[in-house]
Amino acid sequence: MDLKAYLEAKRALVEKALGVYIPSPNGPAALLGEAMRYSLLAGGKRIRPILHLASVEACGGDPEKCLGFACALEMIHTYSLIHDDLPAMDNDELRRGKPTNHVVFGEAMALLAGDGLLTEAFRVIAQEALEKGLEPLGVLRATLELALAAGAHGMVGGQAADILSEGKVVDAQTLAFIHNKKTGALIRASVRTGGILAGVSWDLLEGLGKYGEALGLAFQIRDDLLNEEGDPAKLGKAIKTDQARGKATYPGLFGVEESRERLESLVGQAVEALQRFGPEAEALREIALYVARRDH
């Protein structure tokens, strides 16, 4: 398949929907809406919503009915980036080649923009489920899956462990915990929620979970490698910042070459996890291979 064309088509679909779900600001709190849209519509790979839609397709579901859930995943991811960039966290001034949210709108409005996007994500899920007549139990299960992945049991917990590990020598188990929670949990949920909404069987859902878990860790290892040796122009942000902050990373613990080997192994595991799926899962397979070679 032409993965580039597939990714572009799905990205355009998601970005158009995001612009609708978060309308242009007006009224006394208009600046909040502007701040939310600034980061949400700033571009990016949109890999989480695309994975969700590809998973729905792989399971024989209707991706159009699940577009709201896909966009909710991107809203949650964007909120996490806004908060990660704050001075109290990573103190980054560039994101996707543009000034970060707090640099443009101030720390208070950036905090509120993140809070707004997190809450709007669940509003969109509920609203779309009602309007498109999605199966209620499936929506409930998928929402629980997402909440677990995004909160203290997942992404937020991983971010906390990441902060607490700065400047310390961590072991492989701690590093895997940080990466699996901070990045991997939401990627895994992106895939599994697609299967849940499509009504896939439990055994196939387990395969999607294994795929998502391997892919999520591979994605973060690739991020670690890009921070170490990537092109700042393509990344839209500075490199070697992890090393400067004393962050726990795979290159820092295992070195660049072993990190590359682990990345390739995880991509192989992700593809292997889809062996019970047919050609409908080709996009998921191709995305796994793309993760290993992406340059931004």
URHUGI-V873951 format. One record per helix or strand. SS is the DSSP state (helix for helix, strand for strand). FROM is the first residue (numbers start at 1). TO is the last residue. If there is no record, write none. Layout:
BEGIN
ss = {SS,SS}
from = {FROM,FROM}
to = {TO,TO}
END
This chain:
BEGIN
ss = {helix,helix,helix,helix,strand,strand,helix,helix,helix,helix,helix,helix,helix,helix,helix,helix,helix}
from = {3,30,47,63,94,98,101,107,136,155,172,202,232,241,250,256,279}
to = {21,40,58,84,95,99,105,132,150,165,197,229,235,245,254,272,293}
END
